[in-house]
Amino acid sequence: MLRPHPAVLRRLVDEYEALAAAVPASDPAAVSARARDLAYTLCVSTGTRDVERALEVAHQWLATAPAPARETIQQTVTGQHVPTPEPA
């Protein structure tokens, strides 16, 4: 199974958890369309059918993912420092 890039997975988890925290547990109907879209994407990305299980799997994967590449500085011919973008 293909796995999403850790940075993409981290953004999905962070956004879903922020939206879920903003909705009172007593009102599941208040879940936004964006939260439902994120839940679906997390499930597809992790190969699960339940968002709670998807979050568990995502957190496990993120815990074992390599550390993000640090931005490096390259020097151009003109002597200016140019940050190297991280790979997509």
C-alpha positions in Angstrom: 0.0 0.0 0.0 1.2 3.5 -0.8 1.7 5.8 2.1 1.1 9.6 1.9 4.1 11.9 2.4 4.5 12.5 6.1 4.2 16.3 5.6 0.8 15.8 3.8 -0.4 13.3 6.4 0.7 15.7 9.2 -1.4 18.6 7.6 -4.4 16.3 7.3 -4.2 15.2 10.9 -3.6 18.6 12.3 -6.5 20.2 10.3 -8.9 17.4 11.2 -8.0 17.5 14.9 -8.4 21.3 15.0 -11.8 21.1 13.4 -12.9 18.2 15.5 -11.8 20.1 18.7 -13.9 23.1 17.7 -17.2 21.0 17.4 -18.9 20.1 20.6 -19.2 16.3 21.1 -22.8 16.7 21.9 -23.6 18.0 18.4 -22.2 15.6 15.7 -24.5 17.3 13.1 -22.3 20.4 13.5 -19.3 18.7 11.8 -18.4 20.8 8.8 -18.2 19.5 5.2 -14.4 20.2 5.4 -14.1 17.9 8.5 -16.1 15.2 6.7 -13.8 15.6 3.6 -10.7 15.3 5.9 -12.1 12.3 7.6 -12.7 10.6 4.3 -9.2 11.5 3.0 -7.6 10.2 6.2 -9.4 6.9 5.9 -8.4 6.5 2.2 -4.8 7.5 3.0 -4.5 5.0 5.8 -6.5 2.2 4.3 -9.1 2.3 7.1 -12.9 2.8 7.3 -13.2 4.7 10.6 -11.7 8.1 11.2 -10.7 7.2 14.8 -8.7 4.2 13.4 -7.3 6.4 10.6 -6.0 8.9 13.2 -4.4 6.0 15.2 -2.7 4.7 12.1 -1.6 8.2 11.0 -0.1 8.9 14.4 1.8 5.6 14.3 3.1 6.3 10.8 4.1 9.9 11.7 5.9 8.6 14.8 8.1 6.4 12.7 8.5 8.8 9.7 12.0 10.2 9.1 12.5 13.7 10.3 11.7 16.4 7.8 14.6 17.6 5.7 16.0 20.8 7.0 16.3 23.8 4.7 19.8 24.1 3.4 21.5 27.3 2.2 23.2 27.3 -1.1 25.5 30.1 -2.3 25.0 31.4 -5.8 27.6 32.7 -8.1 26.8 36.2 -7.0 27.6 35.3 -3.4 23.9 35.6 -2.2 22.5 33.0 0.0 19.5 31.3 -1.5 17.4 28.8 0.6 16.9 25.5 -1.1 13.2 24.5 -1.1 12.1 21.3 0.5 11.1 18.6 -2.0 7.3 18.3 -2.6 
